[in-house]
Amino acid sequence: MTKKTELNESIDAQASTGNRTSRSAETRAKDTARKPWRRPQMLDTPEPPEGYEYRWIRAEIVGQEDRKNVTNIIGDSSPVITTLARVEERKGHKYILNALSEIKNKFPKILYLIAGKGPYLEEIKKYTSKLRLDDNVKFLGWITEPEKSLILKNSDLFVMTPTEVGESVEGFGMAYIDASFHGVASVGSNSGGIADAIVNNETGIVCDSGDQKMITEKILLLLENEQLRNQLGKNGKKRATENYSWIKKVEEYLLAAN
């Protein structure tokens, strides 16, 4: 399929592997590592150009430093489950940690990546130690956009099971769509707008909010069933590409404007 592109000279300079000799590839990579591009690429295909990773409606260049960082984070751990969210009580990190404590005997090298900061971070760290999961959990804090993309790409499952705490309710759940863009199945809960982001049993699994038994069972189900997990991820990527790509959003805005 022919790619229709609108690339400015800056993107050409960074993505090219051609005959430019004014600067070395290594220098160009260092210059652009961790810097998001402001202008997205217009493509017929959902696959990004070589050296790029999609972040919802724009493409991010991924530098060698980002790849090295993520490789060091994951190491030889498997499977990898991930939560990318502000660390607060209603996000439901404890449900995932409880599930991890029950299933780690089946997956001794399992790794749970928690990216983000928030008021509940120290509580979650203490709870992790209480469950003796320190060797299976890594707290990443704030990470760059390219690192997020690489972490999702190397994750087996995206899990975030929020509950309602007071008047604080989960919104649409763009993090699940982000996971879908990377072909990663999700486990969520029926809190707030999550059911709009995850199509239950099609792009992931929606658990009853606060149901620890169900959350544990569904995480285990997908970790044990690679075929099902991959199919949900494939379905999610197709849905995200068709409904949430930046081109689709531009079309919607133009229609609304007219």
Buried (B, 14 or more C-beta within 10 A) or exposed (E): EEEEEEBEEEBEBBBEEEEEEEEEEEEBBBEBBBBEBEEBBEBEEBEBBEBBBBBBBBBBBBBEBBBEBBEEBBEEBEBBBBBBBEBBBBBBBBBBBBBBBBBBEEBEEBBBBBBBBBEBBEBBBEBBEEBEBEEBBBBBEEBBBBBBBBBBBBBBBBBBBBBBBEEEEBEEBEBBBBBBBBBBBBBBBBBBEBBEBBBEEEBBBBBEBBBBEBBBBBBBEBBEEEEBBBBBBBBBBBBBBEEBBBBBEEEEEEEEEE
